[in-house]
Amino acid sequence: MSTEIKVPTLGESVTEATIGQWYKKAGDRVEQDETIAELETDKVTVEVPAPAAGVLQEIVVQAGETVEVGALIGVIGEGSGAAAAPAKTVEKAAPEGAPDGSDTTLPNPSHSDGVPASPSAQKMLAEKGVAASDVAGSGKRGQVLKGDVIDALSKGAASAAKAPAAARAPSGAQDEVREERVKMTRLRQTIARRLKDAQDTAAMLTTFNEVDMTAVMDLRKKYKDLFEKKHGVKLGFMGFFTKAVCHALKEIPAVNAEIDGTDLIYKNFAHVGVAVGTEKGLVVPVVRDADQMSIAEIEKEIGRLGLAARDGKLTVSDMQGGTFTISNGGVYGSLMSTPILNAPQSGILGMHKIQDRPVAIGGKVEIRPMMYLALSYDHRIVDGKEAVTFLVRVKDSLEDPERLVLDL
């Protein structure tokens, strides 16, 4: 008796994934619920547990290939695994013009010639009357995926087809042998596409201010030990910044809004995304209903999400629904930056390095721990006055943190 290994449900709106890697090979012994494969989606990495104990009898889909939810990717059979079962291979038709299969030339990776679109993409192409050849595919060997069709339709399939990616100039012979070509992960492809889409779609503008961190640093120094003892989590800066952002969003709701066609959607809640750098790229888990949380609750949730991100344990629900984003480049030493919007959100706050600088206080020059703040915003929704006011409110809350406690 054999047990099929299928792609699990990946979350709302996620229909496809790429096989990142197999942790077992055909013939290996596996235990029930043991992680045997890893799937990469547009948002997160998902582990595939063994549905039963036995021997991994067959690997149907190899690493790097695209699969849909519910697709068969492997088979577990009975046995102890002492004698490795030979891996079954699926013979693939040789490309036209190479009946012996010796021609290994692949299609242009930016096009889908020779590789049929995924089933969900084919359905959408048929519904919209768009040819697959007019859509640039991001899947394996240029396969057109559903997300590619959606992107093409949002921009106009014709314009998408007329604007192929710029060709890379060939390297010299001496340089080529020292280069390493690595396929972009699905997450990195998604990051690249979304960031470029945000630049192409939003009327993005950035406004700056600076904040004197003296009051927050003094408060943190005074209570950090007691805070950690009571709440079991360290008192960092993100709790203060998240709370300050929530206060400012209530006063300037346009920064917490998004465009839907010709409508503006105002969010009467604050799901704050916190950008986290991982080995595989930048991810933005979401602190849901941050406006209803205390600083301690915010710190606990950020700690949980940060740990899950570094361990690759984030779920799709952890990544969805954000209404505003905070990016802390200061942890890497950044002094100033212009963060890119996390579409469809209309605002993102950039935090930076705290640096001692001379400032004028009461007519005298003093050395204070200062941080530059940057707010990038969608000028289609947010006016300059609103953007500046929002950033000033964040600054005021941080320079007088008692305002956060008193809800002022």
Beta strands, then each sheet from edge to edge (+ up, - down):
strand 1: 3-6
strand 2: 16-22
strand 3: 29-30
strand 4: 35-40
strand 5: 45-49
strand 6: 54-59
strand 7: 66-68
strand 8: 72-77
strand 9: 204-212
strand 10: 257-260
strand 11: 263-266
strand 12: 272-274
strand 13: 276-278
strand 14: 281-283
strand 15: 286-287
strand 16: 324-328
strand 17: 347-351
strand 18: 355-361
strand 19: 364-378
sheet 1: 1+ 8- 6+ 3-
sheet 2: 5+ 4- 2+ 7-
sheet 3: 9+ 19- 17+ 16+ 12+ 15-
sheet 4: 9+ 19- 18+
sheet 5: 10+ 11-
sheet 6: 13+ 14-
end
